[in-house]
């Protein structure tokens, strides 16, 4: 009897049904189920909703009217401000990452030793990450406010300048403040990831390098960086996508001013969804949906190119 049961169990475990519905697989699927349900409701369904209404003229109140590709034609031919916002997003993203990643890596190398004071600095540098983005936008707006802002007051009191600077009066200065605020908000989490990656590097590699007389800089170039390459590749891709989706920081800090020159792509789409600061007083769900689809395609192209270019690294 036991022999027959054992043979049946072995046949079941080696069958397709057994592999899919086996005990271990069932437990794994059960643990993934809450996340999959949330992913379906909060990611897949909104994406399908957007793709549907992108082909309609719809304001959320009146009857939706199917207009085919008119929304996409409008975006490509009659809406240069969207492409200006997209270009400005790229400018902010690349300026931000050019500062954020070297800074995070430098601090990770500096704080890699597990001393008490290093732990204190790690906590201090990580703290901005857990602060609300809207709060950070408000803090930096008050800091760089042209008349009562602390930055202008410090410059005037120390004699570095005679009059206040209108930090949000030009595109270059306003974008600079956005980049500084975003870097301050995000460099801490990247520093922690780099620290985690560095702590997985075997100490034997550094010990062998010291025996061969390798300098600290050479150890960083030939040991640390190559060993961090896999995690750096993933972090950079996540940072690019996350920065491209920046919205709340810009809304609170500049709201696209001056004259819409600091608008980023997500704030531009947001304003059409909720008729916030656009010429038309009605919501434009259809057109905003088409802009969202175009933006999603741009992000998909960037992601594909990035993995294509870095697949051998």
Beta strands, then each sheet from edge to edge (+ up, - down):
strand 1: 56-57
strand 2: 65-66
sheet 1: 1+ 2-
end
